[in-house]
Amino acid sequence: LLSDLKSDSNYSIEIIPEGPTSSYLFYYKTFPTANLGNRTVRFVSGGDIGTTDLSDRMSATVMRQQPDLIAVGGDIAYDNNMINCYYLWDLLLNQFEKNYNDNLLVPLVFGVGNHDTGVNTMNNAEVKPNSKNLLALSYFPSHSDYDIHNNPVKAVPPLSKRRSF
């Protein structure tokens, strides 16, 4: 986890996978907290992305705008919370990654929709608060872990402790 970042600053992040593969170098620029001066902050919002040819072209168009933030309001990868469709998240994230400008990371903010939870109009499925069965949480834990005294710890919580809210 990244912490103690300064506002309006540039960072480089090297990801070193296990095994004989090479490392990946990415860059990240934090948001300004006050006086923007002449700096423009760009964000893009949308929803119902999926992993089609059209959504791939839309992702490329979005990345050409050089956004500082991308917010997606649901129906993201269309995995319908089916474990055998986990790869749709890989495909979706790759749509953005392959279009990064100079390996500059862009924060993604996701709101979960019915096609992400498997709750559709014709079935009786439901996802309750604190549900442990939301597959999107495998990729994106929405909170920190806690120690035995319930104090926050700067760590990604294990799958068994990830909440749906």
Secondary structure, 3 states (H helix, E strand, C coil): CCCCCCCCCEEEEEECCCCCCCCEEEEEECCCCCCCCCCCCCEEEECCCCCCHHHHHHHHHHHHCCCCEEEECCCCCCCCCCHHHCHHHHHHHHHHHCCCHHHECCCEEECCCHHHHCCCCCCCCCCCCCCCCCCHHHHCCCCCEECCCCCEECCCCCHHHCCCC
